[in-house]
Amino acid sequence: MTPQNPDNTTAGAPADETTPHITVEGFDSRVPVVIDLDSPRDGVPLVIETQAGLERCAAAIAAGTGPAGVDAERASGFRYGQRAFLVQIRREGSGTWLIDPEPFGDLRIINDALRGVEWILHAASQDLPCLSELGMWPDKLFDTELAARLAGLPRVGLAAVIEQLLGFGLAKEHSAADWSTRPLPEPWLRYAALDVEVLTELREELIELLEADGKLEYAEQEFAAILSAGLAAPRVDPWRKTSGLHQIRDRRQLAAVRELWLERDALAQKRDVAPGRLIPDSALVAAAKAMPTTVPQLLGTKGFHGRAAQREAPRWLRCIAAARTLDDLPPLHLPTNAPPPPRVWADRDLAAAERLQTARPLLQEKADGLKLPLENLLTPDYLRRVAWRPPADVSEAAIAAELRELGARPWQVGLVAPLITSAFLNPQPLPPKEAREIKETSA
């Protein structure tokens, strides 16, 4: 690390009245003047890309002590899928390691070296899927992004949290780079190493904050829930996440979107390129709405563009032609047990609308008092579901059971079940429809 601080202050040291400091808006703590974190303390490590190097790395990590900072870099928007193109690990006593996963079938040897070790990740849900593809999964987790949310920090990106708690400035200019590039430029490697440079120190600061507010148990339950939940199940009909699909109101046009999406996905996988780099979602929707019958018509369709729009035009036209002759058309909407949008509740079930309207402010007040984002106090969908279909016997025990069944953690249930029960037993009447409409319009 090369601190650049004219006052020679130390990042992370307590600030007194004479120490220059910055005040973080919305956070009742002071941190020293920000020092640029521009170089790893041990220098930029070489990238591990041989089996011998991988074995040496695993042995060193296993011999280290304490938790391990872990991160991964992907090539989102450049390559097909979300696989990792670089894995970074830092552990006390073993230093920082940068591993290129591409030459190896998996990184199970690294996973074995980390058995029983707590992994420190920032926004673990982003990196765990690609790490899992490599045979890596933590036995214990500390998520610094989630911990920062629970601690009430106003900004929870990695650079922001490091700045607020440690006083280091961490550059993020390469976060959206194409990490499949080979060889990786030295500035990128420096950036990657710095991403795990101070995760252990950051964990210690966050634990101190959480303990001071009595929230460490909240965090531990959240981390355990992430690990026990595992990876999300594959999405049913993934083509339905096409951006702009709401514009489609016809089942045959919807079939065209599906055929185009599936063909684009297969071609993208074959070429190992992000699907959107062939033709964007907006082009799929535009072509499906127009349903052209010739290549000139397709290429003349407003909104149909992309790198592979013209070159692969016959391919896309065949998809549209196939959709035109299909007998088994996809439904416009998949069946769901989710409640309808809250904006229509008052017309469909006034009592449910009153329950929701009464409970929301109580939960917001509780979240504000705890300095928590409302969505971390309780997943909004859980409240909507229990308000739409409450238990037959509205009691604190029954509400708690419903919330646990939905997936709420014990700490959440203990805090919100009494509030929700009170709201459901004493719902406040909604204002007249005219007043609601005026309020919704002004909002």
C-alpha positions as CSV (number, residue, x, y, z in Angstrom):
1,M,0.0,0.0,0.0
2,T,1.2,3.5,-0.8
3,P,-0.6,6.0,1.5
4,Q,-0.9,9.4,0.1
5,N,-1.6,11.5,3.1
6,P,0.2,14.8,3.9
7,D,-0.8,14.5,7.6
8,N,0.7,11.0,7.8
9,T,-2.5,9.7,9.5
10,T,-3.1,6.0,9.6
11,A,-6.3,4.6,7.9
12,G,-8.5,2.9,10.5
13,A,-7.0,4.8,13.4
14,P,-9.4,6.5,15.8
15,A,-10.0,10.1,14.9
16,D,-9.6,12.7,17.6
17,E,-10.2,16.4,17.6
18,T,-6.9,17.1,15.9
19,T,-7.0,14.3,13.3
20,P,-8.3,15.4,9.9
21,H,-11.4,13.5,9.1
22,I,-14.4,13.2,6.8
23,T,-18.0,13.0,8.0
24,V,-20.1,10.4,6.3
25,E,-23.7,11.7,5.8
26,G,-26.2,9.6,7.6
27,F,-23.6,7.7,9.6
28,D,-22.7,8.8,13.1
29,S,-19.0,8.0,13.0
30,R,-15.9,9.8,11.8
31,V,-13.2,8.2,9.7
32,P,-9.7,9.6,8.9
33,V,-9.1,11.5,5.7
34,V,-9.3,9.1,2.8
35,I,-5.9,7.5,1.8
36,D,-5.7,6.1,-1.7
37,L,-5.3,2.4,-1.7
38,D,-3.3,2.1,-4.9
39,S,-1.0,-1.0,-4.5
40,P,-1.2,-4.3,-2.6
41,R,1.0,-4.4,0.5
42,D,2.9,-7.4,-0.9
43,G,2.9,-6.2,-4.5
44,V,0.8,-7.6,-7.4
45,P,1.0,-11.4,-7.3
46,L,1.5,-13.5,-10.4
47,V,-1.5,-15.2,-11.8
48,I,-1.8,-18.9,-11.1
49,E,-2.3,-20.8,-14.3
50,T,-0.5,-24.1,-13.9
51,Q,-1.3,-27.2,-11.9
52,A,1.9,-26.9,-9.9
53,G,1.1,-23.3,-9.1
54,L,-2.4,-24.2,-8.1
55,E,-1.1,-26.9,-5.7
56,R,1.4,-24.4,-4.2
57,C,-1.5,-21.9,-3.8
58,A,-3.7,-24.5,-2.1
59,A,-1.0,-25.5,0.4
60,A,-0.2,-21.8,1.3
61,I,-3.9,-21.0,1.8
62,A,-4.4,-24.1,4.0
63,A,-1.4,-23.1,6.1
64,G,-2.8,-19.6,6.6
65,T,-4.8,-18.4,9.6
66,G,-8.2,-16.8,10.2
67,P,-10.9,-16.0,7.6
68,A,-10.2,-15.7,3.9
69,G,-11.2,-12.8,1.7
70,V,-12.6,-14.2,-1.6
71,D,-13.7,-12.4,-4.8
72,A,-14.3,-13.3,-8.4
73,E,-14.2,-11.4,-11.6
74,R,-16.6,-12.2,-14.5
75,A,-17.0,-11.0,-18.1
76,S,-20.6,-10.0,-17.9
77,G,-21.8,-8.5,-21.1
78,F,-18.9,-10.0,-23.0
79,R,-19.0,-13.8,-22.6
80,Y,-21.8,-16.3,-22.4
81,G,-22.9,-17.1,-18.9
82,Q,-21.6,-15.8,-15.6
83,R,-18.5,-17.9,-15.1
84,A,-15.5,-16.6,-13.3
85,F,-12.4,-15.6,-15.2
86,L,-10.3,-14.7,-12.1
87,V,-10.6,-15.8,-8.5
88,Q,-8.9,-13.7,-5.8
89,I,-8.1,-15.1,-2.3
90,R,-6.3,-13.5,0.6
91,R,-5.7,-15.0,4.0
92,E,-3.4,-14.0,6.9
93,G,-0.1,-15.9,6.7
94,S,-0.6,-16.9,3.0
95,G,-0.9,-13.6,1.2
96,T,-2.9,-12.8,-1.9
97,W,-3.5,-15.2,-4.7
98,L,-4.9,-14.6,-8.2
99,I,-6.1,-17.7,-9.9
100,D,-7.1,-18.0,-13.6
101,P,-9.8,-20.8,-13.6
102,E,-9.7,-21.3,-17.4
103,P,-6.8,-23.8,-17.5
104,F,-8.5,-26.0,-14.8
105,G,-11.6,-28.0,-14.8
106,D,-12.5,-26.8,-11.4
107,L,-10.9,-25.3,-8.2
108,R,-11.9,-28.1,-5.8
109,I,-8.3,-28.2,-4.5
110,I,-8.8,-24.6,-3.3
111,N,-12.1,-25.4,-1.8
112,D,-10.5,-28.2,0.1
113,A,-7.9,-25.9,1.4
114,L,-10.6,-23.6,2.7
115,R,-12.6,-26.3,4.6
116,G,-13.9,-24.9,7.9
117,V,-12.6,-21.4,7.0
118,E,-14.9,-18.4,7.0
119,W,-15.1,-16.8,3.6
120,I,-15.4,-13.0,3.5
121,L,-17.3,-11.9,0.3
122,H,-18.9,-8.6,-0.6
123,A,-22.4,-9.2,-2.0
124,A,-22.0,-12.9,-1.9
125,S,-25.1,-13.6,-4.0
126,Q,-23.2,-12.2,-7.0
127,D,-20.1,-14.4,-6.7
128,L,-21.3,-17.6,-5.2
129,P,-23.0,-18.9,-8.4
130,C,-19.8,-18.6,-10.4
131,L,-17.6,-20.0,-7.6
132,S,-20.0,-22.9,-7.3
133,E,-19.4,-23.7,-11.0
134,L,-15.8,-24.2,-10.0
135,G,-16.6,-26.5,-7.2
136,M,-16.2,-23.9,-4.5
137,W,-18.7,-23.3,-1.7
138,P,-18.0,-21.9,1.8
139,D,-18.6,-23.7,5.0
140,K,-19.1,-20.4,6.8
141,L,-19.7,-16.9,5.3
142,F,-19.4,-13.2,6.2
143,D,-20.9,-10.9,3.6
144,T,-19.6,-7.4,4.1
145,E,-22.3,-5.9,1.8
146,L,-25.1,-7.4,3.8
147,A,-23.3,-6.6,7.1
148,A,-23.1,-3.0,6.0
149,R,-26.8,-2.9,5.3
150,L,-27.6,-4.3,8.7
151,A,-25.2,-1.9,10.4
152,G,-27.1,1.0,8.8
153,L,-24.4,2.4,6.6
154,P,-25.7,4.9,4.0
155,R,-23.7,3.4,1.1
156,V,-22.9,-0.3,0.8
157,G,-20.7,-0.7,-2.3
158,L,-17.3,-2.2,-1.5
159,A,-15.4,1.0,-2.2
160,A,-17.9,3.1,-0.2
161,V,-17.8,0.8,2.9
162,I,-14.0,0.6,2.9
163,E,-13.9,4.4,2.7
164,Q,-16.4,4.9,5.5
165,L,-14.9,2.4,7.9
166,L,-11.2,2.1,7.1
167,G,-10.5,5.5,5.4
168,F,-9.1,4.0,2.3
169,G,-10.0,5.0,-1.2
170,L,-10.5,2.0,-3.5
171,A,-10.7,2.6,-7.2
172,K,-13.4,0.6,-9.1
173,E,-12.6,1.6,-12.7
174,H,-12.1,-2.0,-13.9
175,S,-15.3,-3.5,-12.4
176,A,-17.1,-3.7,-15.7
177,A,-14.0,-4.8,-17.8
178,D,-13.9,-7.9,-20.0
179,W,-12.1,-10.2,-17.6
180,S,-11.8,-12.9,-20.2
181,T,-9.0,-10.8,-21.8
182,R,-5.7,-12.6,-21.9
183,P,-3.2,-11.7,-20.8
184,L,-4.8,-9.6,-18.1
185,P,-3.3,-6.1,-17.9
186,E,-1.2,-5.3,-14.8
187,P,-3.5,-2.5,-13.7
188,W,-6.4,-4.9,-13.7
189,L,-4.5,-7.4,-11.7
190,R,-3.6,-4.7,-9.2
191,Y,-7.3,-3.8,-9.0
192,A,-8.3,-7.4,-8.5
193,A,-5.7,-7.9,-5.7
194,L,-6.9,-4.8,-3.9
195,D,-10.5,-6.0,-3.9
196,V,-9.5,-8.6,-1.2
197,E,-6.7,-6.6,0.4
198,V,-8.6,-5.3,3.4
199,L,-11.6,-7.6,3.6
200,T,-10.4,-9.0,6.9
201,E,-10.0,-5.6,8.4
202,L,-13.3,-4.6,7.0
203,R,-15.0,-7.6,8.6
204,E,-13.5,-6.7,12.0
205,E,-14.9,-3.1,11.8
206,L,-18.3,-4.4,10.7
207,I,-18.4,-6.9,13.6
208,E,-17.7,-4.1,16.0
209,L,-20.5,-2.0,14.6
210,L,-23.0,-4.9,14.6
211,E,-22.1,-5.9,18.2
212,A,-22.5,-2.3,19.4
213,D,-26.0,-2.2,18.0
214,G,-26.9,-5.8,19.0
215,K,-27.2,-6.9,15.4
216,L,-24.4,-9.4,15.1
217,E,-26.9,-12.3,15.6
218,Y,-29.0,-10.8,12.8
219,A,-26.1,-10.9,10.5
220,E,-25.1,-14.4,11.5
221,Q,-28.6,-15.7,10.8
222,E,-28.6,-13.9,7.4
223,F,-25.3,-15.5,6.4
224,A,-26.4,-18.9,7.4
225,A,-29.6,-18.5,5.4
226,I,-27.6,-17.7,2.3
227,L,-25.6,-20.9,2.6
228,S,-28.5,-23.1,3.5
229,A,-30.6,-21.8,0.6
230,G,-28.0,-22.7,-1.9
231,L,-28.3,-21.6,-5.5
232,A,-31.6,-20.5,-7.0
233,A,-33.4,-23.1,-9.1
234,P,-33.2,-22.5,-12.8
235,R,-35.9,-20.2,-14.0
236,V,-38.9,-21.6,-15.8
237,D,-39.1,-20.2,-19.3
238,P,-36.0,-17.9,-18.9
239,W,-36.9,-16.2,-22.2
240,R,-39.8,-14.5,-20.3
241,K,-37.2,-12.2,-18.7
242,T,-36.7,-10.5,-22.0
243,S,-36.6,-6.8,-21.5
244,G,-39.7,-5.1,-23.0
245,L,-41.8,-8.3,-23.1
246,H,-44.7,-6.4,-21.5
247,Q,-45.2,-4.8,-24.9
248,I,-46.3,-8.2,-26.4
249,R,-50.1,-8.7,-26.1
250,D,-50.5,-11.5,-28.7
251,R,-49.6,-15.2,-28.1
252,R,-48.2,-15.7,-31.5
253,Q,-45.9,-12.7,-31.2
254,L,-45.0,-14.1,-27.8
255,A,-44.1,-17.4,-29.5
256,A,-41.9,-15.4,-31.9
257,V,-40.0,-13.8,-28.9
258,R,-39.5,-17.3,-27.5
259,E,-38.2,-18.8,-30.8
260,L,-35.9,-15.8,-31.3
261,W,-34.6,-15.9,-27.7
262,L,-33.9,-19.6,-27.8
263,E,-32.0,-19.3,-31.2
264,R,-30.0,-16.3,-30.0
265,D,-29.1,-18.1,-26.8
266,A,-27.9,-21.2,-28.6
267,L,-25.8,-19.2,-31.0
268,A,-24.4,-17.1,-28.1
269,Q,-23.4,-20.3,-26.2
270,K,-21.8,-21.7,-29.3
271,R,-19.8,-18.5,-29.9
272,D,-19.2,-17.9,-26.2
273,V,-20.5,-14.4,-26.4
274,A,-23.1,-12.5,-24.3
275,P,-26.5,-12.9,-26.1
276,G,-27.1,-9.2,-26.1
277,R,-24.0,-8.6,-28.1
278,L,-25.6,-10.5,-31.0
279,I,-28.9,-8.7,-31.0
280,P,-30.4,-6.9,-28.0
281,D,-33.7,-7.8,-26.3
282,S,-35.3,-4.7,-27.8
283,A,-34.6,-6.2,-31.3
284,L,-36.3,-9.5,-30.4
285,V,-39.4,-7.6,-29.3
286,A,-39.4,-5.3,-32.3
287,A,-39.1,-8.3,-34.7
288,A,-41.9,-10.2,-32.9
289,K,-44.2,-7.3,-33.0
290,A,-43.6,-6.7,-36.7
291,M,-43.7,-10.4,-37.7
292,P,-41.9,-9.8,-41.1
293,T,-42.0,-12.4,-43.8
294,T,-38.9,-11.4,-45.8
295,V,-35.3,-10.4,-44.9
296,P,-35.7,-6.8,-46.3
297,Q,-38.8,-6.4,-44.1
298,L,-36.9,-7.7,-41.1
299,L,-34.0,-5.4,-41.6
300,G,-36.3,-2.5,-42.2
301,T,-38.1,-3.1,-38.9
302,K,-37.7,-0.1,-36.6
303,G,-35.7,-1.2,-33.6
304,F,-34.2,-4.3,-35.2
305,H,-30.5,-3.9,-34.9
306,G,-27.3,-5.5,-33.4
307,R,-24.0,-7.0,-34.5
308,A,-25.6,-10.1,-35.8
309,A,-28.8,-8.5,-37.1
310,Q,-27.9,-8.4,-40.8
311,R,-25.4,-11.2,-41.0
312,E,-27.8,-13.7,-39.3
313,A,-31.0,-12.3,-40.8
314,P,-32.1,-15.6,-42.4
315,R,-31.7,-17.3,-39.0
316,W,-33.9,-14.8,-37.3
317,L,-36.5,-14.9,-40.1
318,R,-36.7,-18.7,-39.8
319,C,-37.6,-18.3,-36.1
320,I,-40.4,-15.9,-36.9
321,A,-41.7,-18.2,-39.6
322,A,-41.7,-21.1,-37.2
323,A,-43.7,-19.1,-34.7
324,R,-46.2,-18.2,-37.4
325,T,-47.1,-21.9,-37.9
326,L,-47.1,-23.2,-34.3
327,D,-50.3,-24.7,-32.9
328,D,-49.2,-24.8,-29.3
329,L,-48.7,-21.2,-28.4
330,P,-47.3,-20.1,-25.0
331,P,-49.7,-18.4,-22.5
332,L,-49.3,-14.7,-22.1
333,H,-48.7,-15.2,-18.4
334,L,-47.6,-18.2,-16.3
335,P,-49.9,-19.2,-13.4
336,T,-48.7,-17.9,-10.1
337,N,-49.7,-18.0,-6.4
338,A,-48.3,-14.5,-5.8
339,P,-50.7,-11.8,-4.7
340,P,-51.9,-9.3,-7.3
341,P,-50.2,-5.8,-7.5
342,P,-51.1,-3.9,-4.3
343,R,-52.6,-1.0,-6.4
344,V,-55.6,-3.2,-7.2
345,W,-56.1,-4.7,-3.7
346,A,-58.7,-2.1,-2.7
347,D,-61.0,-3.1,-5.5
348,R,-60.4,-6.9,-5.2
349,D,-60.1,-7.3,-1.4
350,L,-60.6,-4.2,0.7
351,A,-59.8,-6.0,4.0
352,A,-56.5,-7.2,2.6
353,A,-55.7,-3.7,1.4
354,E,-56.4,-2.3,4.9
355,R,-54.2,-4.9,6.5
356,L,-51.3,-4.1,4.2
357,Q,-51.8,-0.3,4.5
358,T,-51.8,-0.6,8.3
359,A,-48.8,-2.9,8.6
360,R,-46.4,-1.1,6.3
361,P,-45.9,2.1,8.4
362,L,-45.4,0.0,11.5
363,L,-42.6,-2.0,9.9
364,Q,-41.1,1.2,8.4
365,E,-41.0,2.8,11.8
366,K,-39.3,-0.3,13.3
367,A,-36.8,-0.3,10.4
368,D,-36.0,3.3,10.9
369,G,-35.5,2.9,14.6
370,L,-33.0,0.0,14.0
371,K,-31.3,1.9,11.1
372,L,-32.2,-0.9,8.7
373,P,-33.5,-0.8,5.2
374,L,-37.1,-2.0,5.3
375,E,-36.4,-4.8,2.8
376,N,-33.8,-6.2,5.2
377,L,-36.2,-6.1,8.2
378,L,-38.6,-8.2,6.1
379,T,-38.8,-9.2,2.5
380,P,-41.7,-7.0,1.1
381,D,-43.1,-10.0,-0.7
382,Y,-43.5,-11.9,2.6
383,L,-45.7,-9.1,4.0
384,R,-47.8,-8.9,0.9
385,R,-48.4,-12.6,0.9
386,V,-49.4,-12.8,4.6
387,A,-51.6,-9.7,4.2
388,W,-53.3,-11.1,1.1
389,R,-53.9,-14.6,2.7
390,P,-53.6,-14.3,6.5
391,P,-54.0,-17.3,8.7
392,A,-57.5,-18.1,9.7
393,D,-56.6,-17.4,13.3
394,V,-54.8,-14.1,13.4
395,S,-52.5,-14.4,16.3
396,E,-48.8,-13.7,16.9
397,A,-48.0,-17.4,16.8
398,A,-49.9,-18.0,13.6
399,I,-48.3,-15.0,11.9
400,A,-44.9,-16.1,13.1
401,A,-45.5,-19.5,11.6
402,E,-46.5,-18.1,8.3
403,L,-43.4,-15.9,8.1
404,R,-41.1,-18.8,9.0
405,E,-42.7,-20.9,6.3
406,L,-42.1,-18.1,3.8
407,G,-38.4,-18.0,4.7
408,A,-38.1,-15.2,7.3
409,R,-35.2,-15.6,9.7
410,P,-35.9,-15.9,13.5
411,W,-34.6,-12.4,14.2
412,Q,-37.0,-10.9,11.6
413,V,-39.9,-13.0,12.9
414,G,-39.3,-11.9,16.5
415,L,-39.3,-8.2,15.5
416,V,-42.2,-8.0,13.0
417,A,-44.7,-10.7,14.0
418,P,-46.1,-8.6,16.9
419,L,-46.4,-5.6,14.6
420,I,-48.1,-7.4,11.8
421,T,-50.4,-9.1,14.3
422,S,-51.4,-5.8,15.8
423,A,-52.0,-4.3,12.3
424,F,-54.1,-7.2,11.2
425,L,-56.3,-7.2,14.3
426,N,-56.7,-3.4,14.2
427,P,-56.7,-2.4,10.5
428,Q,-57.1,1.2,9.7
429,P,-59.8,2.0,7.1
430,L,-58.6,3.2,3.8
431,P,-59.5,6.7,2.7
432,P,-62.4,7.1,0.2
433,K,-61.5,5.9,-3.3
434,E,-61.4,9.5,-4.7
435,A,-58.9,10.5,-2.1
436,R,-56.7,7.4,-2.8
437,E,-56.8,8.2,-6.5
438,I,-55.7,11.8,-5.9
439,K,-52.9,10.6,-3.6
440,E,-51.7,8.0,-6.1
441,T,-51.7,10.6,-8.9
442,S,-49.7,13.1,-6.9
443,A,-47.2,10.4,-5.9
